[in-house]
Amino acid sequence: MRFKFKKSSILMFLFLFPLISCGNNSNNNNYIEDTILKDDLTKLKTSKRYKLDIDFNLITGKDSKEYQETYIYLENDLLYSYKINETISTIGFTSSDEGIYSYSIIDNTIVPDAILNYDISNIYDESTGLKNYYNSISLKTVSFKKTTYNFKLNDLANINAFLKASSLTPTTGLTSLITNFSVIDDNHTLTFNMDFGVNGYIKHTISQINDSNLSIPLINEYKNNGGKAKQALPELKELVSNLDSFNYSSDLGEITYKNKTIKVGRKYFTNSYIYDDYTDEFINYYKEVNNKELVRGGYLSFSSNKNGIQKGVYSFTPKYDEKNNPYLDSTCLRKETDNIDLTTVYPYFSRLLFYKYISSFDKSSTSNNLYMTTRQNIAYDFGKNILGIKSKIPDTMFILDNSKDSDINFDFLIKYGQEVYTINASKFNQTKIDFIENYIK
């Protein structure tokens, strides 16, 4: 049988022959670029759908860590499974109409946690800290001659990106231990290997990049059947809802000075004013210890212009008549803001994070009327705004229900290490300071 070639085919064959015959030449300036590795790395940089397996075995200084982790990244979900000492734990994060929340998988069952953030609807929002660290990999320094590439050890951009993806902080000491760093593409599965010699290794295996078949069946089934984030305990939600009255007061507690117990006073809240009523004993103590005066006072809100007073929020310090009774006039006021919302100068309890995220509180195992959360951002927000503590990070926040019958009364406790700070909320719908009411009526 004879074969008939087109002239163009023969010319093409003759054109390729020199390239084929030079394939073993040590001069590799000319090569056919292997697009598989390049394409898969490019996809990975922007992907929000892939599976990641991490094998971590590393000694750094005095620390030694060995564990295996598996992540499944999807557009609206993240599943995280880790193994330490033969124990496997699995947690996830998912997006919902309410916000994002985490969950655990125990005995093949979804156990949801409370909403982490009501203000965002996707786990990859910048505020969550979740992101694709492989996005930082630079392809400019990568050679695509084959499906295996050894990164240069001075390629700090890519080394640092990989270390951050491994939850490590890049340091000169750490990077100096690296003996080899490579990436291999095997049938669209990328494997990053970072070798630290005698100090160990880190291995990332990334598969199913942009694979529509990759899913988390359990959370899909849970949500499709109406499953939601953990809801607030009904009795606790009802308890704190009393704060919506915007009419209550707080016992400011007591101190011990020179073996004597001194009550601090009360803070009163209404829609129109906030008032700090310190006891005479505490005012005297304060002056003795701090060598300066402490005065009673607060804030007033005028929703409209009245008696020559422009609308807005004013701070005030009362005057006293010949019988030492407090009163107010225009000279007692100092304008703070044109905004009529008192929360612009002092936060009411119900405007704080704990109220918004009350579902984050669980009943304590030690008492039926004690509730607690270990979410530090909630406790810190309360301590900063109510207690004025900004330099400490709290461990736990408690709500203690002291109510008896119709007398609603509860304490907030913020624990900073061995220190516990307490403030109370009580006397709901009973706040009425006569000298203030007489002025604003």
Buried (B, 14 or more C-beta within 10 A) or exposed (E): EEEEEEEEEEEEEEEEEEEEEEEEEEEEEEEEEBEBBBBBBBBBBEBBBBBBBBBBBBBBEEEEBEEBBBBBBBEBBBBBBBBEEEEEEBBBBBBBEEBBBBBEBEEEEBEBBBBBBEEBBBBBBEEBEBBBBBEBBEEEEBBBEEBBBEBEEEBBEBBBBBBBBBEBEBEEEBBEBBEEBEBBBEEBBBBBBBBBEEBBBBBBBBBBBBEEEBBBEBBEEBBEEEBEBBEBBEEBBEBBEBBEBBBBBBBBBBBEEEEEEBBBBBBBBBEBBBBBBBBEBBBEBBEEEEEEEBEBBBBBBBEEEEEEBEBBBBBBBBEEEEEEEBBBEEEBBEEBBEEBEBBBBBBBBBBBBBBBBBBBBBBBEEEEBBBBBBBBBBBBBBBBBBBEBEEBEBBBBBBBBEEEEEEBBBBBBBBBEEEEBBBBBBBBEEBEBEBBEEBBE
